[in-house]
Amino acid sequence: MCIRDRSLNTQLRELGVKFERAQIEHTGVKESLEMTIKERNNEISGLKAEMERLQKDIKMLGSNSASELDDLRKEFADMRENYEARIKKLQSDHEDEITRLKEGFDREKQDIEKRHQEEMDQLRRKMEQEIESYKPVSYTHLRAHETPEHLVCRLLLEKKK
């Protein structure tokens, strides 16, 4: 293997390492997105549970006076509107964040693919230049570079014929 081939192999290995690093970064972004989704879903579940508790409290207070019950219903309606608005806001924020993360991930993916393609093209051009630089040589030239080991092998092969 000539020095040029080793250089190309080294460049190929380095390109593989860069690609693996990009995949690891992609995994980190994905895990961050999943964690954000879980947090938002937990918060929404908590708000829904609190609304259900308030509904049960109103049912239990049915024996109170009509004015107290009306006050509680009004308070409950206000709280419900507030919670529903908060849930909508959280869902909207959540969707915006997911969209932002996806767009960022897509941009990063495109950048990585573009860099990868450019490096592959560059490597391909170098390999083509290397291949073009090889010139055929004569049998005499090859024999001039023959080592003692090659000579023994050649003579043994000729002897078998």
Backbone as a chain_set.jsonl record, in Angstrom:
{"seq": "MCIRDRSLNTQLRELGVKFERAQIEHTGVKESLEMTIKERNNEISGLKAEMERLQKDIKMLGSNSASELDDLRKEFADMRENYEARIKKLQSDHEDEITRLKEGFDREKQDIEKRHQEEMDQLRRKMEQEIESYKPVSYTHLRAHETPEHLVCRLLLEKKK", "coords": {"N": [[0.867, -1.181, 0.0], [0.677, 2.14, -0.897], [1.897, 5.384, 0.165], [0.083, 7.339, -0.494], [-2.324, 5.899, -0.64], [-2.582, 5.156, 2.043], [-2.939, 7.679, 3.133], [-5.393, 8.385, 2.012], [-6.996, 6.4, 3.158], [-6.778, 7.129, 5.827], [-8.049, 9.612, 5.728], [-10.596, 8.741, 5.038], [-11.285, 7.293, 7.372], [-11.287, 9.42, 9.227], [-13.392, 10.912, 8.228], [-15.471, 9.117, 8.701], [-15.46, 9.161, 11.512], [-16.228, 11.818, 11.981], [-18.802, 11.72, 10.956], [-20.007, 9.92, 12.757], [-19.913, 11.476, 15.082], [-21.691, 13.508, 14.383], [-24.039, 12.024, 14.303], [-24.291, 11.416, 17.006], [-24.706, 13.977, 18.067], [-27.184, 14.481, 16.896], [-28.745, 12.57, 18.25], [-28.685, 13.653, 20.824], [-30.159, 16.044, 20.507], [-32.622, 14.975, 19.842], [-33.256, 13.551, 22.199], [-33.46, 15.691, 23.976], [-35.686, 17.009, 22.938], [-37.651, 15.034, 23.345], [-37.66, 14.983, 26.154], [-38.61, 17.541, 26.758], [-41.176, 17.338, 25.703], [-42.279, 15.391, 27.422], [-42.191, 16.794, 29.864], [-43.969, 18.921, 29.347], [-46.328, 17.509, 28.871], [-46.725, 16.34, 31.392], [-47.199, 18.635, 32.917], [-49.578, 19.551, 31.781], [-51.226, 17.366, 32.407], [-51.253, 17.621, 35.185], [-52.652, 20.053, 35.506], [-55.144, 19.312, 34.47], [-55.899, 17.363, 36.336], [-56.191, 18.953, 38.614], [-58.384, 20.493, 37.842], [-60.361, 18.517, 37.744], [-60.471, 17.832, 40.454], [-61.484, 20.188, 41.536], [-64.023, 20.164, 40.361], [-65.16, 17.965, 41.651], [-65.165, 18.973, 44.276], [-67.085, 20.989, 44.024], [-69.383, 19.49, 43.541], [-69.599, 18.194, 45.99], [-70.229, 20.291, 47.634], [-72.859, 20.804, 47.231], [-74.868, 20.903, 49.119], [-74.694, 23.328, 50.36], [-75.694, 26.785, 50.731], [-77.624, 28.466, 48.173], [-76.505, 30.874, 47.185], [-73.827, 30.65, 47.961], [-73.158, 28.447, 46.506], [-73.512, 29.434, 43.904], [-71.479, 31.359, 43.91], [-69.268, 29.672, 44.146], [-69.527, 28.25, 41.773], [-69.119, 30.294, 39.928], [-66.495, 31.0, 40.603], [-65.291, 28.595, 40.005], [-65.796, 28.485, 37.233], [-64.287, 30.694, 36.401], [-61.752, 29.824, 37.146], [-61.594, 27.579, 35.58], [-61.604, 28.697, 32.993], [-59.225, 30.097, 33.179], [-57.383, 27.965, 33.552], [-57.826, 26.532, 31.193], [-56.984, 28.415, 29.34], [-54.302, 28.563, 30.091], [-53.542, 25.941, 29.514], [-53.916, 25.89, 26.728], [-52.027, 27.815, 26.056], [-49.694, 26.551, 26.947], [-49.734, 24.307, 25.263], [-49.513, 25.58, 22.8], [-47.02, 26.858, 23.105], [-45.515, 24.587, 23.423], [-45.85, 23.301, 20.929], [-44.696, 25.273, 19.316], [-42.067, 25.18, 20.262], [-41.366, 22.556, 19.604], [-41.544, 22.735, 16.831], [-39.529, 24.643, 16.383], [-37.284, 23.243, 17.333], [-37.317, 21.053, 15.594], [-36.915, 22.352, 13.133], [-34.379, 23.419, 13.582], [-32.98, 21.048, 13.936], [-33.354, 19.904, 11.394], [-31.99, 21.794, 9.815], [-29.394, 21.469, 10.826], [-28.993, 18.799, 10.152], [-29.063, 18.979, 7.35], [-26.815, 20.598, 6.97], [-24.813, 18.901, 7.924], [-25.092, 16.762, 6.137], [-24.448, 18.114, 3.782], [-21.787, 18.922, 4.308], [-20.683, 16.392, 4.6], [-21.12, 15.34, 2.015], [-19.562, 17.146, 0.518], [-17.021, 16.565, 1.554], [-16.837, 13.905, 0.797], [-16.908, 14.217, -1.994], [-14.559, 15.673, -2.365], [-12.706, 13.805, -1.444], [-13.187, 11.803, -3.314], [-12.308, 13.125, -5.633], [-9.584, 13.366, -5.003], [-8.891, 10.668, -4.924], [-9.34, 9.981, -7.603], [-7.394, 11.57, -8.8], [-5.161, 10.355, -7.726], [-5.372, 7.812, -8.855], [-5.108, 8.478, -11.553], [-2.496, 9.291, -11.505], [-0.983, 6.988, -11.433], [1.191, 5.109, -13.405], [1.744, 2.81, -16.04], [4.288, 0.305, -15.773], [7.284, -1.317, -16.921], [8.059, -4.855, -17.23], [10.69, -5.286, -16.65], [11.259, -3.119, -15.041], [9.707, -3.749, -12.807], [11.003, -6.071, -11.975], [13.371, -4.949, -11.184], [12.8, -3.863, -8.743], [12.382, -5.996, -7.163], [12.266, -7.933, -4.211], [14.288, -10.073, -2.067], [12.506, -11.966, -0.982], [10.358, -11.886, -2.775], [11.687, -12.838, -5.011], [12.317, -15.481, -4.309], [9.731, -16.571, -4.081], [8.851, -16.209, -6.748], [10.65, -17.804, -8.143], [10.048, -20.326, -7.051], [7.438, -20.621, -7.952], [7.868, -20.675, -10.715], [9.324, -22.997, -10.849], [7.436, -24.962, -10.25], [5.935, -25.033, -12.557]], "CA": [[0.0, 0.0, 0.0], [1.535, 3.317, -0.974], [1.627, 6.458, 1.129], [-1.154, 8.015, -0.912], [-3.451, 5.057, -0.221], [-2.718, 5.311, 3.501], [-3.502, 9.012, 3.373], [-6.82, 8.318, 1.671], [-7.653, 5.591, 4.191], [-6.847, 7.969, 7.032], [-9.1, 10.603, 5.505], [-11.88, 8.033, 5.114], [-11.567, 7.031, 8.787], [-11.637, 10.696, 9.863], [-14.741, 11.248, 7.767], [-16.376, 8.24, 9.448], [-15.541, 9.662, 12.892], [-17.041, 13.043, 11.947], [-20.187, 11.321, 10.745], [-20.489, 9.353, 14.023], [-20.134, 12.599, 16.003], [-22.928, 14.172, 13.97], [-25.145, 11.173, 14.737], [-24.409, 11.567, 18.461], [-25.359, 15.266, 18.28], [-28.589, 14.296, 16.513], [-29.384, 11.835, 19.337], [-28.845, 14.589, 21.933], [-31.275, 16.945, 20.196], [-33.834, 14.16, 19.898], [-33.545, 13.28, 23.609], [-33.896, 16.959, 24.562], [-37.053, 17.222, 22.468], [-38.524, 14.087, 24.038], [-37.756, 15.4, 27.552], [-39.496, 18.705, 26.774], [-42.538, 16.843, 25.471], [-42.729, 14.745, 28.66], [-42.428, 17.832, 30.872], [-45.2, 19.639, 28.999], [-47.458, 16.595, 29.076], [-46.914, 16.236, 32.843], [-47.804, 19.886, 33.39], [-50.976, 19.541, 31.316], [-51.931, 16.366, 33.216], [-51.443, 18.212, 36.513], [-53.735, 21.041, 35.423], [-56.41, 18.591, 34.29], [-56.224, 16.728, 37.617], [-56.675, 20.0, 39.516], [-59.74, 20.844, 37.405], [-61.254, 17.441, 38.18], [-60.624, 17.954, 41.899], [-62.393, 21.303, 41.777], [-65.365, 19.73, 39.999], [-65.63, 17.113, 42.748], [-65.447, 19.853, 45.412], [-68.359, 21.682, 43.758], [-70.453, 18.509, 43.732], [-69.731, 17.936, 47.424], [-70.782, 21.48, 48.277], [-74.233, 20.965, 46.782], [-75.779, 21.129, 50.246], [-74.559, 24.719, 50.837], [-76.727, 27.722, 50.268], [-77.623, 28.727, 46.733], [-75.577, 31.956, 46.854], [-72.473, 30.126, 48.073], [-72.972, 27.557, 45.372], [-73.324, 30.286, 42.73], [-70.135, 31.937, 44.022], [-68.307, 28.615, 43.846], [-69.612, 27.961, 40.337], [-68.461, 31.398, 39.225], [-65.06, 30.842, 40.848], [-64.862, 27.439, 39.227], [-65.814, 28.868, 35.815], [-63.125, 31.558, 36.182], [-60.552, 28.989, 37.232], [-61.585, 26.718, 34.41], [-61.158, 29.521, 31.862], [-57.803, 30.359, 33.389], [-56.633, 26.744, 33.284], [-57.91, 26.215, 29.77], [-56.103, 29.357, 28.651], [-52.927, 28.136, 30.375], [-53.294, 24.711, 28.764], [-53.752, 26.276, 25.323], [-50.736, 28.51, 25.951], [-48.649, 25.526, 27.052], [-49.75, 23.517, 24.041], [-48.98, 26.428, 21.734], [-45.577, 26.973, 23.348], [-44.958, 23.259, 23.185], [-45.808, 23.108, 19.478], [-43.688, 26.196, 18.785], [-40.741, 24.674, 20.615], [-41.127, 21.362, 18.787], [-41.286, 23.216, 15.474], [-38.215, 25.284, 16.391], [-36.271, 22.198, 17.456], [-37.298, 20.273, 14.351], [-36.276, 23.165, 12.104], [-32.95, 23.454, 13.9], [-32.443, 19.722, 13.642], [-33.324, 19.742, 9.942], [-30.886, 22.619, 9.304], [-28.151, 20.809, 11.222], [-28.897, 17.584, 9.345], [-28.697, 19.389, 6.0], [-25.424, 21.057, 7.019], [-23.961, 17.715, 8.067], [-25.131, 16.041, 4.865], [-23.724, 18.912, 2.806], [-20.358, 18.78, 4.609], [-20.321, 15.004, 4.293], [-21.063, 15.216, 0.558], [-18.394, 17.895, 0.049], [-15.826, 15.808, 1.913], [-16.804, 12.719, -0.06], [-16.529, 14.671, -3.337], [-13.148, 16.027, -2.3], [-11.983, 12.544, -1.338], [-13.332, 11.143, -4.613], [-11.402, 13.811, -6.563], [-8.215, 12.98, -4.654], [-8.692, 9.286, -5.35], [-9.242, 9.996, -9.057], [-6.076, 12.113, -9.118], [-4.196, 9.311, -7.383], [-5.46, 6.755, -9.861], [-4.546, 9.013, -12.793], [-1.051, 9.46, -11.37], [-0.321, 5.701, -11.629], [1.565, 4.877, -14.797], [2.2, 1.432, -16.221], [5.741, 0.138, -15.807], [7.702, -2.521, -17.648], [8.396, -6.024, -16.426], [12.071, -5.063, -16.209], [11.185, -2.185, -13.904], [9.216, -4.503, -11.657], [12.07, -6.97, -11.534], [14.411, -4.139, -10.54], [12.375, -3.598, -7.363], [12.061, -7.278, -6.556], [12.986, -8.222, -2.969], [14.68, -11.5, -2.015], [11.32, -12.782, -0.74], [9.643, -11.99, -4.045], [12.482, -13.657, -5.907], [12.127, -16.874, -3.905], [8.372, -16.956, -4.478], [8.786, -16.287, -8.204], [11.417, -18.984, -8.592], [9.293, -21.514, -6.678], [6.3, -20.734, -8.865], [8.388, -21.087, -12.029], [9.792, -24.382, -10.715], [6.261, -25.819, -10.296], [5.429, -25.11, -13.945]], "C": [[0.905, 1.232, 0.0], [1.079, 4.383, 0.018], [0.327, 7.167, 0.776], [-2.385, 7.228, -0.481], [-3.67, 5.163, 1.278], [-3.349, 6.644, 3.847], [-5.006, 9.013, 3.087], [-7.583, 7.499, 2.708], [-7.798, 6.373, 5.485], [-7.962, 8.996, 6.896], [-10.479, 9.952, 5.571], [-12.255, 7.741, 6.562], [-11.992, 8.311, 9.503], [-13.045, 11.124, 9.475], [-15.77, 10.394, 8.49], [-16.548, 8.715, 10.877], [-16.406, 10.916, 12.943], [-18.515, 12.698, 11.788], [-20.783, 10.739, 12.027], [-20.755, 10.461, 15.039], [-21.428, 13.324, 15.666], [-24.141, 13.356, 14.394], [-25.368, 11.297, 16.243], [-25.09, 12.898, 18.789], [-26.848, 15.172, 17.973], [-29.352, 13.589, 17.634], [-29.629, 12.755, 20.529], [-30.02, 15.528, 21.717], [-32.593, 16.193, 20.316], [-34.226, 13.894, 21.357], [-34.037, 14.551, 24.307], [-35.344, 17.248, 24.188], [-38.017, 16.293, 23.192], [-38.709, 14.475, 25.495], [-38.703, 16.598, 27.679], [-40.943, 18.28, 26.595], [-43.08, 16.207, 26.743], [-43.052, 15.776, 29.734], [-43.739, 18.567, 30.601], [-46.421, 18.762, 29.229], [-47.752, 16.415, 30.561], [-47.599, 17.482, 33.397], [-49.276, 19.945, 32.993], [-51.791, 18.541, 32.14], [-52.21, 16.904, 34.618], [-52.589, 19.217, 36.526], [-55.093, 20.35, 35.26], [-56.842, 17.924, 35.6], [-56.767, 17.751, 38.606], [-58.096, 20.431, 39.138], [-60.735, 19.776, 37.866], [-61.503, 17.505, 39.685], [-61.597, 19.079, 42.24], [-63.831, 20.93, 41.421], [-65.965, 18.842, 41.096], [-65.988, 17.958, 43.972], [-66.792, 20.555, 45.231], [-69.517, 20.715, 43.973], [-70.696, 18.243, 45.219], [-70.377, 19.116, 48.153], [-72.237, 21.737, 47.897], [-75.206, 21.263, 47.916], [-75.683, 22.557, 50.8], [-75.657, 25.596, 50.261], [-76.548, 28.017, 48.783], [-76.623, 29.816, 46.366], [-74.124, 31.492, 46.952], [-72.162, 29.224, 46.879], [-72.754, 28.355, 44.085], [-71.925, 30.907, 42.724], [-69.08, 30.898, 43.647], [-68.324, 28.265, 42.356], [-68.915, 29.039, 39.516], [-66.943, 31.282, 39.373], [-64.503, 29.679, 40.019], [-64.792, 27.788, 37.738], [-64.608, 29.751, 35.488], [-61.832, 30.741, 36.176], [-60.43, 28.1, 36.004], [-61.104, 27.481, 33.182], [-59.655, 29.782, 31.954], [-56.961, 29.133, 33.042], [-56.672, 26.376, 31.813], [-57.018, 27.144, 28.953], [-54.637, 28.963, 28.857], [-52.573, 26.875, 29.598], [-53.071, 25.029, 27.285], [-52.404, 26.948, 25.1], [-49.59, 27.497, 26.011], [-48.575, 24.681, 25.783], [-49.158, 24.305, 22.879], [-47.468, 26.574, 21.876], [-44.875, 25.667, 23.021], [-44.815, 23.014, 21.679], [-44.769, 24.016, 18.834], [-42.28, 25.684, 19.052], [-40.397, 23.439, 19.795], [-40.784, 21.785, 17.361], [-39.889, 23.822, 15.385], [-37.107, 24.236, 16.457], [-36.171, 21.363, 16.183], [-36.606, 21.051, 13.234], [-34.771, 23.232, 12.325], [-32.289, 22.127, 13.575], [-32.324, 19.511, 12.14], [-32.181, 20.548, 9.323], [-29.543, 21.949, 9.604], [-27.921, 19.554, 10.378], [-28.461, 17.935, 7.921], [-27.246, 19.852, 5.943], [-24.474, 19.865, 7.084], [-23.915, 16.938, 6.75], [-24.34, 16.786, 3.796], [-22.214, 18.787, 3.031], [-19.871, 17.377, 4.253], [-20.167, 14.828, 2.78], [-19.849, 15.941, -0.006], [-17.108, 17.138, 0.354], [-15.702, 14.556, 1.055], [-16.385, 13.099, -1.486], [-15.038, 14.997, -3.389], [-12.292, 14.751, -2.26], [-12.03, 11.781, -2.667], [-12.387, 11.777, -5.64], [-9.942, 13.434, -6.287], [-7.922, 11.559, -5.121], [-8.543, 9.208, -6.867], [-7.886, 10.528, -9.498], [-4.993, 11.074, -8.84], [-4.188, 8.227, -8.455], [-4.845, 7.215, -11.175], [-3.028, 9.14, -12.719], [-0.294, 8.135, -11.533], [-0.045, 5.502, -13.111], [2.021, 3.427, -14.92], [3.737, 1.385, -16.281], [6.072, -1.187, -16.489], [8.007, -3.651, -16.676], [9.812, -5.871, -15.868], [12.097, -4.139, -15.0], [10.712, -2.91, -12.651], [10.285, -5.424, -11.103], [13.167, -6.198, -10.81], [14.077, -3.877, -9.075], [12.062, -4.883, -6.606], [12.919, -7.511, -5.307], [13.404, -9.679, -2.976], [13.479, -12.419, -1.79], [10.518, -12.981, -2.02], [10.367, -12.937, -4.998], [12.291, -15.146, -5.598], [10.753, -17.364, -4.337], [8.274, -17.138, -5.983], [9.491, -17.537, -8.703], [10.684, -20.278, -8.244], [8.111, -21.717, -7.616], [6.749, -21.194, -10.247], [8.8, -22.562, -12.003], [8.601, -25.346, -10.807], [5.759, -26.018, -11.715], [6.221, -26.092, -14.676]], "O": [[1.808, 1.335, 0.83], [0.011, 4.281, 0.622], [-0.439, 7.549, 1.661], [-3.368, 7.804, -0.015], [-4.809, 5.249, 1.739], [-4.19, 6.733, 4.741], [-5.788, 9.584, 3.847], [-8.694, 7.865, 3.094], [-8.824, 6.287, 6.159], [-8.726, 9.223, 7.834], [-11.422, 10.543, 6.097], [-13.41, 7.918, 6.949], [-12.937, 8.301, 10.291], [-13.797, 11.638, 10.304], [-16.835, 10.892, 8.856], [-17.657, 8.68, 11.41], [-17.229, 11.064, 13.846], [-19.374, 13.316, 12.416], [-21.934, 11.025, 12.357], [-21.732, 10.387, 15.785], [-22.178, 13.712, 16.563], [-25.158, 13.919, 14.8], [-26.51, 11.286, 16.703], [-25.945, 12.959, 19.673], [-27.675, 15.718, 18.703], [-30.483, 13.965, 17.94], [-30.668, 12.653, 21.18], [-30.792, 15.782, 22.641], [-33.571, 16.728, 20.84], [-35.401, 14.0, 21.709], [-34.937, 14.486, 25.144], [-36.133, 17.682, 25.027], [-39.092, 16.724, 23.609], [-39.804, 14.317, 26.034], [-39.508, 16.657, 28.608], [-41.836, 18.805, 27.261], [-44.228, 16.457, 27.111], [-44.058, 15.657, 30.433], [-44.524, 18.807, 31.519], [-47.44, 19.235, 29.731], [-48.918, 16.344, 30.949], [-48.48, 17.383, 34.251], [-50.121, 20.349, 33.793], [-52.922, 18.836, 32.529], [-53.283, 16.667, 35.173], [-53.401, 19.229, 37.451], [-56.08, 20.775, 35.859], [-58.027, 17.924, 35.932], [-57.698, 17.456, 39.356], [-58.917, 20.702, 40.014], [-61.829, 20.102, 38.326], [-62.621, 17.261, 40.141], [-62.435, 18.935, 43.13], [-64.762, 21.341, 42.113], [-67.146, 18.964, 41.423], [-66.993, 17.697, 44.634], [-67.551, 20.696, 46.189], [-70.539, 21.101, 44.54], [-71.836, 18.088, 45.656], [-71.009, 18.928, 49.192], [-72.781, 22.793, 48.219], [-76.272, 21.829, 47.675], [-76.507, 22.953, 51.625], [-76.439, 25.172, 49.41], [-75.468, 27.84, 48.22], [-75.952, 29.706, 45.34], [-73.287, 31.883, 46.138], [-71.061, 29.241, 46.328], [-71.907, 27.994, 43.268], [-71.268, 30.977, 41.686], [-68.126, 31.196, 42.929], [-67.28, 28.016, 41.753], [-68.218, 28.748, 38.543], [-66.199, 31.443, 38.405], [-63.426, 29.758, 39.427], [-63.831, 27.424, 37.061], [-63.979, 29.591, 34.442], [-60.952, 30.93, 35.336], [-59.344, 27.89, 35.463], [-60.286, 26.972, 32.415], [-58.923, 29.702, 30.968], [-55.959, 29.235, 32.335], [-55.663, 25.956, 31.248], [-56.375, 26.717, 27.994], [-53.832, 29.021, 27.927], [-51.462, 26.74, 29.086], [-52.148, 24.502, 26.664], [-51.723, 26.696, 24.106], [-48.641, 27.571, 25.231], [-47.489, 24.378, 25.291], [-48.396, 23.767, 22.075], [-46.726, 26.435, 20.904], [-43.797, 25.645, 22.427], [-43.765, 22.566, 21.219], [-44.049, 23.602, 17.926], [-41.41, 25.744, 18.183], [-39.262, 23.29, 19.342], [-39.848, 21.259, 16.757], [-39.15, 23.557, 14.437], [-36.115, 24.323, 15.733], [-35.076, 21.009, 15.747], [-35.811, 20.491, 12.479], [-33.987, 23.118, 11.383], [-31.192, 22.078, 13.018], [-31.313, 18.998, 11.661], [-31.487, 20.066, 8.428], [-28.67, 21.873, 8.74], [-26.802, 19.281, 9.944], [-27.596, 17.27, 7.351], [-26.528, 19.544, 4.992], [-23.46, 19.826, 6.387], [-22.85, 16.511, 6.303], [-23.641, 16.167, 2.994], [-21.452, 18.574, 2.087], [-18.795, 17.201, 3.682], [-19.193, 14.232, 2.32], [-19.176, 15.427, -0.899], [-16.208, 17.073, -0.483], [-14.606, 14.186, 0.635], [-15.599, 12.389, -2.113], [-14.346, 14.638, -4.342], [-11.284, 14.644, -2.958], [-11.036, 11.189, -3.088], [-11.745, 11.074, -6.419], [-9.163, 13.211, -7.214], [-6.846, 11.277, -5.646], [-7.71, 8.452, -7.367], [-7.289, 10.015, -10.445], [-4.04, 10.928, -9.604], [-3.13, 7.785, -8.902], [-4.145, 6.451, -11.839], [-2.348, 9.101, -13.745], [0.918, 8.151, -11.75], [-0.919, 5.697, -13.957], [2.621, 2.884, -13.993], [4.384, 2.309, -16.775], [5.218, -2.065, -16.609], [8.188, -3.439, -15.477], [10.088, -6.283, -14.741], [12.859, -4.35, -14.057], [11.255, -2.707, -11.564], [10.447, -5.536, -9.887], [13.82, -6.739, -9.918], [14.978, -3.691, -8.257], [11.522, -4.831, -5.501], [14.135, -7.317, -5.332], [12.926, -10.451, -3.807], [13.429, -13.521, -2.338], [10.058, -14.083, -2.317], [9.741, -13.732, -5.699], [12.124, -15.964, -6.503], [10.627, -18.453, -4.897], [7.682, -18.11, -6.452], [8.987, -18.24, -9.579], [10.686, -21.223, -9.033], [7.816, -22.84, -8.025], [6.08, -22.014, -10.877], [8.65, -23.28, -12.991], [8.731, -26.429, -11.377], [5.212, -27.074, -12.035], [5.976, -26.324, -15.86]]}, "num_chains": 1, "name": "protein.A"}
